Amino acid sequence: MIKKFFLGFCATLTSVVLLVAVSYADTALHGYCDNGCTDNGTNSPSIGQPTNFGFGIGGGPTAGSDFRIDVLIPNVGSAPGSFSITGTLSGTATQVGTQWTSGFLDTFLGISGSPQNPIGAYLPATQAFAPTASGFFVFQADLGAATLPAQSTGTGPPFLNSSLTLPFGSYIVGFLNTGTAGTPSWNATANSGAILVPEPTSLLLLGSGLAGIGLWRLRNKK
């Protein structure tokens, strides 16, 4: 009897875990753009500046009363001024707070989002481009009501573009409120679905190429 109860309990627990996992996956946002932005399990790197970018949502299309774009810019040097997000939807991205250097992004923004986005999911890749970065300047554009496409379709609309040339190591994430103004329910971007600027492997290939040229010249001198 004890064995049967234990097996039954384990089966029920497994079902609950799977249900939570499916629910988690079904509500997260994932980035897309014309020039790449393929989810590699860690982030969604673009090839150069993201163009016609946007976000899909698992289980979509899903309508939301408020769609926000947040651009994370490495905190190296001084913060840029406000800039425009244009396209199917449009808005002005202005700086939120001072700098995001610890904890979760939703907490920094003063909301409660799911899934949560810890700074450790972004900063290590950024430091490959900006080694002295300790966090991000966060710029947010409120684009109003929007309907996001299903994640499986890969593309939108909405299609968006930034008027600011984003520094290497920047990220673009989205938040969609599927609740109400009185009871918000913010669907956040999956960490792996955040758009990273630019494609990291392109720089690695460039570095390898330069190293190869250096070795070739050294051998010729010898």
N, C-alpha and C positions, 0 to 999 in steps of 0.2 A: 504494500500500500504506500509506504513511504517513497519507494523507488518510483512508482507511478505518479505520485504527487510531484516529486522532484522533476521528472521528465516533462510533466504537463506544465509546470511552472516555467521551466526553461523554454519550452516551446512558445508559451504566451509572451515571455519577456523578449524572445527573439522577434516575434511578430510586432511587438510594440516598437522595438528598435528600428526594424525595417520600415514601419509606418512613419516614424519620425524622420528617418533618412529620406524617404520618398517625399514627404511633405516639405522638408528642408530644400530638396533639390527643385521641387515644383514651384517654389516662390522666389528663388534667387534670380537676379538679373545677370546677363552675360553680354559682354561687349562684342560689337562687330564693326567693321569698316571696309571701305572699298579696297584699301591696299593691305589687306591681311587681317591682323587681329585674330589669330587662331589660338584658341584655348589650348595651352600646352600642359595643363594640370597645375601650373604655378601662377601664371598670369596670361594675358592675351596680348603679346607683343605686336606692335605694328611695324610696317616697313617704312620708316621715315615718319613724317607728320601724318596723323590719322585724318583721312578725308571721308566725308559722308559716313560718319560714325553714328552709332546709336546703341541701344540695348534691347535684347529680347528677354523674355521671361518664360521659365518653364511652365507648361500648362496653359500658356497664352493662346490667343491674344487676351490681354487683361487691361481693363480700363482703370485709371486712377484719377483721383481728384487733384493730384499735384505730382508733377514730375520734376525732379531736381538733378542737375548735373554738377558734380563736384570735381574740380581739377586740382590735383596735388602737385605742387611745384617744389622741387628741392630747395631747402632753406639755405642756399649758398648765395652770398651777396645780399642785395636788397630785394624786396618783393616788387614785382611789376605792378603797374596800375591796372585798373579794371579793363576788361575786354569783352568782346561780343561773342555770343554763341548764335549762329545763324543757321538757316535751313528750313525744314518743315515747321519747326518751332523756333522761337528766338527769345533771347533774353540777354541781360548784362551780367557777367560774372564779376562779383565783387568779393573782396577778401573777408573771410570769417575769422574773428578773433585775431590772435597774433601768429603763433606757430603751433602746429600739432607735432609734439615730440614724444608722446607716450600714451598708453591706453588704447581705447577704441575710438574709431572715427565717429560713430553715431553719438557717443557720449560727448566728444568734442563739439559736435554740431548741435547738441542739446536736444536730441531726439532718441528714440529707442528703435533700432532697426534689426532686422534678421535677414541673413546671417550677420553676425558682428564682424567688423573688420579691424583686427589688431594692427598696430603699426609695424609689428614684426613680419607681417605678410607682404609689406611693400618696401621698407627701408633697405634691406640687404641688396635687392636688385638695383635700387637707385644708387647705392654707394659704389656700384661697379662703374657708374658714369661720373658721379660726384662724390668722391671718397670722404670729403669733409662734411657732407650733409648729415645732420642729426635729426632731421624731421622734415616737415613740409609747410609751405604757405598754402592755405586752403582757400580756393576761390569757388563760389557757388552761384549758379544761375538758376532761378526759379522759372520753369517753362510752362507752368500752369497745368491744366488737365491734359491728359494724353492717354492713348491706348498703345501699349507695347505689343509687338508681335510675339508669336511663340518662339521660344529659343531654337526649336528644331528647324525653323525656316532660315535662320542665319542672318537675314537682313530685314530692314524695316519697310516702310517708314515708321517712326520719324528718322530722317537723315540730317545730321548736324555737322557743323564745321566751326572751328575756332579762329577768331581773327588774330589771336596771338600765336606766334611760332613758339611752340612749347619746348622748353629745354629738355635735353636727354635726361632720362630718369624720372620724368613726370608721369603721372597716372591720371586717367579719367574714369570716374565711377558714377553710377546713377542711383537714385532713390525714387521709388514710386509709392505714393500713399494710396493704398486700396481701402482705407477706412474712411472716416469722416473727419471733419474739422474738430469735432468734439472728442472723437475717439479715433485717433490716427493709428494706422497700421502700416509701418514703413517696410517695404520690401527692398532690401539692400542688394548690392552687387556681390556675387560670389567672389572670393579672393582670387580664384583662378580666372574669373571673367573680367577682371579689371584690365583696362587698356593701358599698356606700357609703351611709352615713347622713348626710343624707336625700337626696332628689332635688334635684340642683344647679339644674336649670332652674326649679324652683318658686321658689327664692330669687332667681334672676335676673329672673323675671317680677315678683316682688314689688318688687325694686329698681327695675325699669323703671316699674312703676305708681306708686311713690312719687315718682320723678323727674318723671313726667308730671303728677302732682298739684301738685308744686312749680312747674313751668312754668306751669300753668294759673292758679295763684294769683298768680304774678308778673305775668302778662299782665293779669289783672283789676285789680291794683293800678295798673298803668300806664294 
